[in-house]
């Protein structure tokens, strides 16, 4: 539903101040505009449109309702469904723990929304417990640590269908325009090499584990899988680290 506002010239405008779509969550609604916000109740939404003076809220059952803007205390967005689909490292389980802390803080401040948050807190605490018990979550599926290691090795053996580079700091690909190319950090044993570098095309890889070197590039393990980077996209000092000499490769071979 849209509210139409009239201007002095008789021309009608539809005024939108905000739209939320694809991000579900809670709208905390007070009984009256003057009510204590701690008395706010929760209204789960799948989307909303913020008009002047009121919000049109689409509920999980598909129906819509309108809420007076003056009665809205705040909103709480739920994480996207894929937010915790990969939990294989400490920084990833730390994100889950942070979400638990956030939920508990809201439940403490707004007692009437606890019924919405308690099941979510319990589910996330279960995720943390599984990680601490030795399991690893990969692409939404929990595996034993041994099975997860086998899965990564199987993916490493595939030479096709490998996705483009992703940033090791998070589960998302992030190209960072600033920084110095070729800052290498080697930290490992004879079986493992970890490197940090920025490709010539501008993608950062931070403390990634190199799992193979096929002579034309390296394959590295990421939070959400593996990827292969050609030597011609690597900074020169990283190429040299893996015994690839770009000058030698560029020289034509003399015929005998």
SERO-4910 file (N, C-alpha, C, O; in steps of 0.05 Angstrom, whole numbers):
BEGIN
 pado doro    nc1    nc2    nc3   cac1   cac2   cac3    cc1    cc2    cc3    oc1    oc2    oc3
  Unk    A     17    -24      0      0      0      0     18     25      0     38     25     13
  Unk    A     10     45    -15     25     70    -16      8     93     -7    -16     94    -14
  Unk    A     19    111      8      5    135     17     13    158     -2     37    162     -7
  Unk    A     -6    172    -12     -1    194    -31     -3    220    -16    -22    225     -1
  Unk    A     17    237    -20     18    263     -7     13    285    -27     25    284    -49
  Unk    A     -4    304    -21    -10    325    -40      7    349    -35     12    357    -12
  Unk    A     16    362    -57     30    387    -54     12    410    -63    -10    404    -73
  Unk    A     20    434    -59      2    457    -64     -6    460    -93    -27    472    -98
  Unk    A      9    449   -112      2    451   -140    -18    431   -149    -27    431   -172
  Unk    A    -25    412   -131    -44    391   -139    -31    367   -151    -44    348   -158
  Unk    A     -4    367   -153     10    344   -163     15    325   -140     21    333   -118
  Unk    A     12    299   -145     14    279   -124     41    265   -126     52    260   -148
  Unk    A     52    260   -103     78    246   -101     75    223    -82     60    224    -62
  Unk    A     89    202    -88     92    180    -68    119    183    -55    140    183    -69
  Unk    A    119    185    -29    144    191    -15    153    167      0    139    156     18
  Unk    A    177    157     -5    189    135      9    215    145     22    231    158     10
  Unk    A    218    138     48    242    146     62    261    123     66    285    127     72
  Unk    A    251     98     62    269     75     66    255     50     58    231     47     61
  Unk    A    270     32     46    259      6     38    279    -16     48    303    -14     43
  Unk    A    268    -37     61    284    -60     68    273    -84     55    250    -91     58
  Unk    A    290    -97     39    281   -121     25    303   -142     25    326   -135     21
  Unk    A    296   -167     30    316   -188     31    330   -191     58    344   -211     62
  Unk    A    325   -173     76    337   -174    103    314   -177    123    300   -158    127
  Unk    A    311   -200    135    290   -205    154    299   -196    182    323   -191    187
  Unk    A    280   -193    200    288   -185    227    263   -177    244    241   -186    239
  Unk    A    268   -161    264    248   -152    283    245   -122    282    265   -108    281
  Unk    A    220   -113    283    215    -85    288    204    -84    317    184    -97    323
  Unk    A    216    -67    333    207    -65    361    188    -42    364    194    -19    359
  Unk    A    163    -49    371    140    -30    370    130    -25    399    124    -44    413
  Unk    A    128      0    406    117      8    432     87      9    431     75     12    409
  Unk    A     74      8    454     45      9    455     35     37    446     16     39    431
  Unk    A     50     58    455     43     85    447     69    100    442     91     91    450
  Unk    A     67    123    430     92    138    423    106    147    449    130    150    449
  Unk    A     91    151    471    103    160    496    111    137    514    122    142    536
  Unk    A    106    112    506    112     89    523    142     85    526    158     93    509
  Unk    A    150     72    548    178     65    552    186     45    531    172     25    527
  Unk    A    209     49    518    217     31    497    223      3    507    222    -16    491
  Unk    A    229      0    533    234    -27    544    208    -43    543    209    -68    547
  Unk    A    186    -30    539    160    -44    538    154    -53    509    132    -64    504
  Unk    A    172    -48    490    167    -53    462    164    -83    457    178   -100    469
  Unk    A    145    -90    439    141   -117    431    154   -122    403    161   -102    390
  Unk    A    159   -146    396    172   -152    371    152   -158    349    132   -172    353
  Unk    A    158   -148    325    142   -154    301    161   -164    280    177   -148    269
  Unk    A    161   -190    274    179   -201    254    170   -192    226    147   -192    220
  Unk    A    190   -186    209    184   -177    182    201   -192    162    222   -203    168
  Unk    A    191   -192    137    208   -201    115    216   -178     97    234   -180     81
  Unk    A    201   -156     99    208   -131     86    191   -109     97    170   -114    109
  Unk    A    200    -84     92    183    -61    100    190    -37     83    211    -36     71
  Unk    A    170    -19     82    174      7     68    169     28     89    148     29    101
  Unk    A    189     46     92    187     68    111    177     93     97    192    106     83
  Unk    A    151     98    101    139    122     90    141    145    110    152    142    132
  Unk    A    131    168    103    129    190    122    106    184    142     83    183    134
  Unk    A    113    181    167     93    177    188     85    149    194     73    144    214
  Unk    A     92    130    176     84    103    181    101     84    164    114     92    145
  Unk    A    102     59    173    116     38    158     96     17    148     77     10    163
  Unk    A    100      8    124     85    -15    114    102    -40    118    124    -41    106
  Unk    A     93    -59    133    110    -82    141     98   -107    129     74   -113    133
  Unk    A    114   -122    115    106   -148    105    114   -170    125    138   -172    132
  Unk    A     95   -186    134    100   -206    155    107   -232    143    103   -236    119
  Unk    A    118   -251    159    127   -277    148    104   -293    135    110   -309    117
  Unk    A     79   -288    143     57   -303    130     47   -290    104     28   -300     92
  Unk    A     61   -269     96     54   -256     70     35   -233     73     31   -218     53
  Unk    A     23   -229     96      5   -206     99     21   -181    105     44   -182    111
  Unk    A      7   -158    103     20   -133    108      5   -118    130    -20   -121    134
  Unk    A     19   -102    145      7    -85    166     21    -58    166     44    -56    156
  Unk    A      8    -38    177     20    -12    179     26     -5    208     10    -12    226
  Unk    A     49      7    213     58     14    240     64     44    241     78     55    223
  Unk    A     53     58    261     59     86    265     88     90    271     99     77    289
  Unk    A    102    107    256    131    111    259    138    120    288    159    113    297
  Unk    A    120    135    301    126    145    327    127    123    349    137    128    371
  Unk    A    117    100    342    116     78    361    139     58    358    142     39    373
  Unk    A    156     63    337    178     44    331    202     52    348    213     74    346
  Unk    A    211     33    365    234     38    382    260     34    367    278     51    368
  Unk    A    262     12    353    286      6    337    280    -19    320    258    -29    321
  Unk    A    300    -27    305    298    -52    290    322    -69    296    343    -60    304
  Unk    A    319    -95    292    341   -114    295    341   -133    271    322   -149    267
  Unk    A    361   -130    254    363   -147    230    374   -174    237    393   -176    253
  Unk    A    362   -195    226    373   -222    229    396   -225    208    394   -213    187
  Unk    A    416   -241    215    437   -246    195    426   -260    170    406   -275    172
  Unk    A    438   -255    147    430   -269    123    434   -299    126    452   -307    142
  Unk    A    419   -314    112    420   -343    115    448   -355    111    455   -375    123
  Unk    A    464   -343     94    490   -353     88    512   -343    106    535   -349    103
  Unk    A    504   -326    126    524   -313    142    542   -332    157    566   -328    160
  Unk    A    531   -354    167    546   -374    183    547   -401    169    546   -422    183
  Unk    A    548   -401    142    549   -426    128    576   -439    128    580   -462    122
  Unk    A    597   -423    136    624   -433    138    635   -427    165    638   -403    172
  Unk    A    641   -447    181    653   -444    207    676   -464    209    673   -486    219
  Unk    A    700   -455    200    723   -473    200    747   -461    215    767   -475    219
  Unk    A    745   -436    223    767   -423    236    757   -406    260    733   -401    262
  Unk    A    776   -398    277    769   -384    301    755   -357    295    737   -350    309
  Unk    A    764   -343    274    751   -317    268    723   -321    259    706   -303    263
  Unk    A    717   -344    247    689   -349    238    671   -356    261    648   -347    262
  Unk    A    681   -372    280    665   -379    303    662   -354    321    642   -351    335
  Unk    A    681   -336    320    679   -311    335    656   -294    325    644   -279    341
  Unk    A    651   -295    299    628   -280    288    602   -291    299    583   -276    305
  Unk    A    600   -317    302    576   -330    314    573   -321    343    551   -314    352
  Unk    A    595   -321    358    594   -313    386    585   -284    389    570   -277    407
  Unk    A    595   -267    371    587   -239    371    557   -235    367    544   -218    379
  Unk    A    546   -252    349    517   -250    344    501   -259    369    480   -248    375
  Unk    A    511   -279    382    498   -289    407    498   -266    428    478   -261    441
  Unk    A    521   -253    431    523   -230    450    503   -208    443    490   -197    460
  Unk    A    501   -202    417    482   -182    407    453   -189    415    438   -173    425
  Unk    A    445   -214    408    418   -224    415    413   -222    445    391   -213    453
  Unk    A    432   -231    461    428   -230    490    424   -202    500    409   -197    519
  Unk    A    439   -183    488    437   -156    496    409   -144    491    397   -130    507
  Unk    A    398   -151    467    371   -142    460    351   -155    478    331   -143    487
  Unk    A    354   -181    483    335   -196    500    335   -184    529    314   -185    542
  Unk    A    358   -175    538    359   -163    565    345   -136    565    331   -129    584
  Unk    A    350   -121    545    339    -93    544    309    -93    538    294    -77    548
  Unk    A    300   -112    521    272   -113    512    261   -140    519    260   -158    502
  Unk    A    251   -144    543    242   -171    553    221   -184    535    220   -208    533
  Unk    A    203   -168    522    181   -179    507    190   -192    481    174   -206    468
  Unk    A    215   -188    472    224   -201    447    240   -226    453    251   -238    434
  Unk    A    242   -234    478    258   -258    484    248   -283    470    263   -300    462
  Unk    A    221   -284    466    210   -308    453    219   -311    425    220   -333    414
  Unk    A    227   -289    412    237   -290    385    267   -297    385    277   -311    367
  Unk    A    282   -287    405    311   -289    404    321   -314    418    343   -325    410
  Unk    A    307   -325    438    317   -348    452    322   -372    434    343   -384    436
  Unk    A    304   -379    415    310   -401    397    334   -396    379    350   -414    373
  Unk    A    338   -371    372    361   -364    355    387   -366    371    408   -375    361
  Unk    A    386   -357    396    410   -359    413    417   -388    417    441   -396    416
  Unk    A    397   -405    423    402   -434    427    414   -447    403    433   -463    405
  Unk    A    404   -440    379    414   -452    354    443   -443    350    460   -460    342
  Unk    A    450   -418    354    477   -409    350    496   -420    370    519   -427    364
  Unk    A    487   -423    395    504   -436    416    510   -465    408    531   -476    414
  Unk    A    491   -478    395    495   -505    385    517   -506    364    532   -525    362
  Unk    A    517   -485    346    538   -483    326    566   -481    338    585   -494    330
  Unk    A    568   -464    359    593   -460    372    602   -486    386    626   -493    385
  Unk    A    583   -500    398    590   -525    412    600   -546    392    619   -561    399
  Unk    A    589   -547    368    598   -566    348    627   -560    339    643   -578    336
  Unk    A    632   -534    335    659   -526    328    679   -533    350    700   -544    344
  Unk    A    672   -526    374    690   -532    397    693   -562    401    713   -571    413
  Unk    A    674   -578    392    676   -607    394    692   -619    372    696   -644    371
  Unk    A    703   -603    353    721   -613    333    709   -614    305    723   -619    286
  Unk    A    683   -608    302    671   -608    275    677   -582    260    684   -562    272
  Unk    A    673   -583    234    677   -560    217    654   -557    198    645   -577    186
  Unk    A    643   -533    196    620   -528    179    629   -516    152    643   -496    152
  Unk    A    622   -529    131    631   -521    104    608   -521     85    595   -542     81
  Unk    A    601   -498     73    579   -495     55    553   -505     67    537   -518     54
  Unk    A    549   -499     93    524   -505    107    522   -533    118    502   -540    130
  Unk    A    543   -549    115    542   -577    124    565   -581    144    588   -574    140
  Unk    A    558   -594    167    578   -600    187    593   -626    180    581   -646    171
  Unk    A    619   -626    184    636   -650    178    655   -654    202    661   -636    217
  Unk    A    663   -679    205    684   -684    224    709   -670    213    711   -664    190
  Unk    A    729   -665    231    753   -651    222    767   -667    201    779   -656    182
  Unk    A    767   -693    204    781   -711    185    767   -710    158    780   -708    137
  Unk    A    740   -711    158    725   -710    133    728   -682    119    729   -681     95
  Unk    A    729   -661    136    733   -635    124    760   -633    110    762   -621     89
  Unk    A    781   -644    123    808   -643    111    808   -658     85    821   -650     65
  Unk    A    794   -681     84    793   -697     59    778   -681     38    786   -682     14
  Unk    A    757   -668     46    741   -652     26    758   -630     14    757   -626    -10
  Unk    A    774   -617     30    791   -596     19    812   -607      1    818   -595    -20
  Unk    A    823   -630      8    843   -643     -9    831   -652    -36    844   -650    -57
  Unk    A    806   -661    -35    793   -669    -60    788   -645    -78    791   -647   -102
  Unk    A    781   -623    -66    777   -599    -82    803   -589    -94    804   -579   -116
  Unk    A    824   -593    -78    851   -584    -88    860   -600   -112    875   -590   -129
  Unk    A    850   -624   -114    859   -641   -137    844   -635   -163    851   -645   -184
  Unk    A    823   -619   -161    808   -612   -185    821   -589   -198    828   -569   -185
  Unk    A    826   -591   -223    839   -569   -238    820   -551   -252    828   -530   -263
  Unk    A    794   -558   -252    775   -541   -266    752   -533   -247    748   -546   -227
  Unk    A    738   -512   -255    715   -503   -239    723   -489   -213    706   -486   -196
  Unk    A    748   -480   -211    757   -466   -186    748   -437   -188    751   -424   -208
  Unk    A    737   -427   -166    726   -400   -165    749   -380   -164    771   -386   -155
  Unk    A    743   -355   -172    763   -333   -171    772   -328   -142    759   -337   -123
  Unk    A    794   -313   -139    806   -307   -113    787   -294    -93    771   -278   -100
  Unk    A    790   -302    -68    775   -291    -46    793   -283    -24    815   -294    -21
  Unk    A    785   -264     -9    801   -254     13    800   -274     36    779   -283     44
  Unk    A    823   -281     48    824   -300     69    814   -289     96    807   -304    114
  Unk    A    813   -262     98    804   -250    123    775   -256    129    767   -258    152
  Unk    A    758   -257    108    730   -263    111    722   -284     91    740   -295     77
  Unk    A    696   -291     90    687   -310     70    679   -296     44    668   -309     26
  Unk    A    684   -270     42    676   -255     18    701   -246      3    722   -241     15
  Unk    A    698   -243    -23    720   -233    -40    722   -203    -37    702   -189    -40
  Unk    A    745   -193    -30    749   -164    -26    774   -155    -41    796   -163    -34
  Unk    A    771   -138    -60    794   -126    -74    801   -100    -61    784    -82    -60
  Unk    A    825    -98    -51    832    -74    -36    852    -57    -53    873    -67    -61
  Unk    A    844    -32    -59    860    -17    -78    886     -6    -67    904      2    -82
  Unk    A    889     -5    -41    913      7    -29    932    -15    -18    923    -37    -14
  Unk    A    957     -8    -14    976    -27     -3    999    -31    -22    998    -22    -45
  Unk    A   1019    -45    -12   1043    -50    -29   1041    -78    -39   1037    -97    -24
  Unk    A   1045    -81    -65   1045   -108    -77   1069   -124    -67   1091   -113    -63
  Unk    A   1063   -149    -64   1085   -168    -59   1096   -168    -31   1119   -174    -27
  Unk    A   1080   -160    -11   1089   -163     17   1085   -192     26   1064   -200     34
  Unk    A   1106   -208     24   1103   -236     30   1109   -242     59   1127   -231     71
  Unk    A   1093   -261     70   1097   -269     97   1097   -300     97   1077   -313     94
  Unk    A   1121   -312    100   1124   -341     99   1124   -351    128   1141   -343    144
  Unk    A   1106   -370    133   1104   -380    160   1094   -409    159   1070   -413    157
  Unk    A   1112   -428    160   1104   -455    158   1126   -475    161   1149   -467    168
  Unk    A   1120   -500    156   1140   -521    158   1146   -530    129   1138   -517    110
  Unk    A   1161   -552    127   1167   -562    100   1142   -572     86   1142   -574     62
  Unk    A   1121   -577    101   1096   -587     90   1076   -565     84   1058   -569     68
  Unk    A   1078   -542     97   1059   -521     94   1072   -495     90   1092   -488    104
  Unk    A   1062   -479     71   1072   -452     67   1048   -433     68   1028   -437     53
  Unk    A   1049   -412     84   1028   -392     85   1040   -366     75   1062   -358     82
  Unk    A   1025   -353     57   1034   -328     45   1013   -306     47    989   -312     48
  Unk    A   1022   -282     47   1005   -258     45   1014   -242     21   1038   -235     20
  Unk    A    996   -236      3   1005   -220    -21    980   -207    -33    957   -214    -28
  Unk    A    987   -188    -51    966   -174    -67    972   -180    -96    994   -175   -105
  Unk    A    953   -191   -110    957   -198   -138    960   -173   -155    953   -151   -147
  Unk    A    971   -177   -179    974   -154   -198    947   -143   -206    945   -120   -214
  Unk    A    926   -159   -203    899   -149   -210    885   -137   -186    862   -128   -188
  Unk    A    898   -136   -163    888   -120   -140    873   -136   -119    860   -124   -102
  Unk    A    875   -163   -118    861   -179    -98    880   -187    -76    902   -196    -82
  Unk    A    872   -182    -51    889   -189    -28    884   -218    -20    861   -227    -20
  Unk    A    905   -233    -13    904   -259      0    920   -256     25    944   -250     24
  Unk    A    908   -262     48    921   -257     73    925   -284     88    906   -298     95
  Unk    A    950   -291     93    958   -315    108    944   -340     97    933   -356    112
  Unk    A    944   -343     70    932   -366     58    952   -389     56    976   -385     53
  Unk    A    942   -413     58    958   -437     57    961   -446     28    941   -451     14
  Unk    A    985   -449     18    991   -458     -9    991   -489     -8   1007   -501      6
  Unk    A    973   -501    -24    971   -530    -23    982   -544    -48    986   -568    -48
  Unk    A    988   -529    -69   1001   -541    -92   1013   -520   -110   1006   -496   -110
  Unk    A   1033   -529   -126   1048   -512   -145   1052   -528   -170   1067   -547   -170
  Unk    A   1037   -521   -191   1038   -537   -215   1057   -527   -236   1058   -536   -259
  Unk    A   1073   -507   -229   1093   -496   -248   1083   -471   -263   1099   -456   -272
  Unk    A   1057   -468   -265   1046   -445   -278   1029   -427   -259   1020   -406   -267
  Unk    A   1026   -437   -235   1011   -422   -215   1010   -437   -189   1019   -460   -187
  Unk    A    998   -425   -168    995   -438   -142    965   -441   -136    949   -425   -144
  Unk    A    959   -461   -120    931   -466   -110    932   -461    -80    949   -472    -66
  Unk    A    913   -444    -71    913   -437    -43    886   -444    -30    866   -445    -44
  Unk    A    887   -450     -4    863   -457     11    851   -432     23    865   -416     36
  Unk    A    824   -428     20    810   -406     31    790   -415     52    788   -438     58
  Unk    A    776   -395     63    756   -402     83    734   -420     71    723   -438     84
  Unk    A    727   -414     46    704   -428     34    712   -445     10    695   -449     -8
  Unk    A    736   -454      9    744   -472    -13    773   -467    -21    790   -460     -5
  Unk    A    778   -470    -47    805   -466    -57    804   -449    -82    782   -446    -94
  Unk    A    826   -437    -90    828   -423   -115    856   -425   -126    875   -430   -111
  Unk    A    859   -421   -151    885   -422   -164    892   -394   -175    875   -381   -186
  Unk    A    917   -386   -171    927   -360   -180    951   -365   -199    970   -378   -191
  Unk    A    949   -355   -224    971   -358   -243    995   -342   -234    992   -321   -221
  Unk    A   1018   -352   -241   1043   -337   -234   1044   -309   -246   1055   -291   -233
  Unk    A   1032   -306   -270   1034   -279   -282   1016   -259   -268   1018   -235   -274
  Unk    A    999   -268   -249    983   -250   -233    995   -246   -205    984   -231   -189
  Unk    A   1017   -259   -199   1030   -257   -173   1052   -237   -174   1066   -234   -195
  Unk    A   1057   -222   -152   1080   -204   -151   1106   -220   -154   1107   -244   -147
  Unk    A   1127   -207   -163   1151   -221   -171   1164   -235   -148   1175   -257   -152
  Unk    A   1164   -224   -124   1178   -238   -102   1163   -263    -94   1176   -282    -85
  Unk    A   1137   -264    -98   1122   -289    -92   1128   -310   -114   1131   -333   -108
  Unk    A   1131   -301   -139   1138   -319   -160   1165   -332   -154   1169   -356   -157
  Unk    A   1184   -315   -145   1211   -325   -139   1210   -344   -116   1226   -364   -115
  Unk    A   1193   -339    -96   1190   -356    -73   1184   -385    -81   1192   -404    -68
  Unk    A   1168   -387   -103   1161   -414   -112   1176   -422   -137   1166   -437   -154
  Unk    A   1201   -412   -139   1220   -420   -159   1210   -415   -188   1216   -430   -206
  Unk    A   1195   -393   -191   1186   -385   -218   1200   -359   -225   1196   -339   -212
  Unk    A   1216   -360   -246   1232   -337   -255   1218   -326   -280   1220   -337   -301
  Unk    A   1203   -303   -277   1189   -292   -300   1207   -284   -323   1199   -286   -346
  Unk    A   1231   -275   -317   1250   -267   -338   1259   -292   -354   1261   -291   -379
  Unk    A   1264   -313   -339   1273   -338   -353   1250   -350   -370   1255   -360   -391
  Unk    A   1226   -347   -359   1203   -358   -374   1197   -342   -399   1188   -353   -419
  Unk    A   1204   -316   -398   1197   -299   -422   1218   -302   -444   1212   -293   -467
  Unk    A   1242   -313   -438   1263   -315   -459   1256   -337   -478   1250   -360   -469
  Unk    A   1258   -333   -504   1252   -354   -524   1274   -375   -523   1297   -369   -519
  Unk    A   1266   -399   -527   1285   -421   -528   1300   -421   -555   1287   -419   -576
  Unk    A   1327   -424   -554   1343   -424   -578   1341   -452   -591   1342   -472   -578
  Unk    A   1338   -451   -618   1338   -477   -632   1366   -488   -634   1385   -473   -638
  Unk    A   1368   -514   -630   1394   -527   -632   1400   -534   -661   1421   -545   -667
***
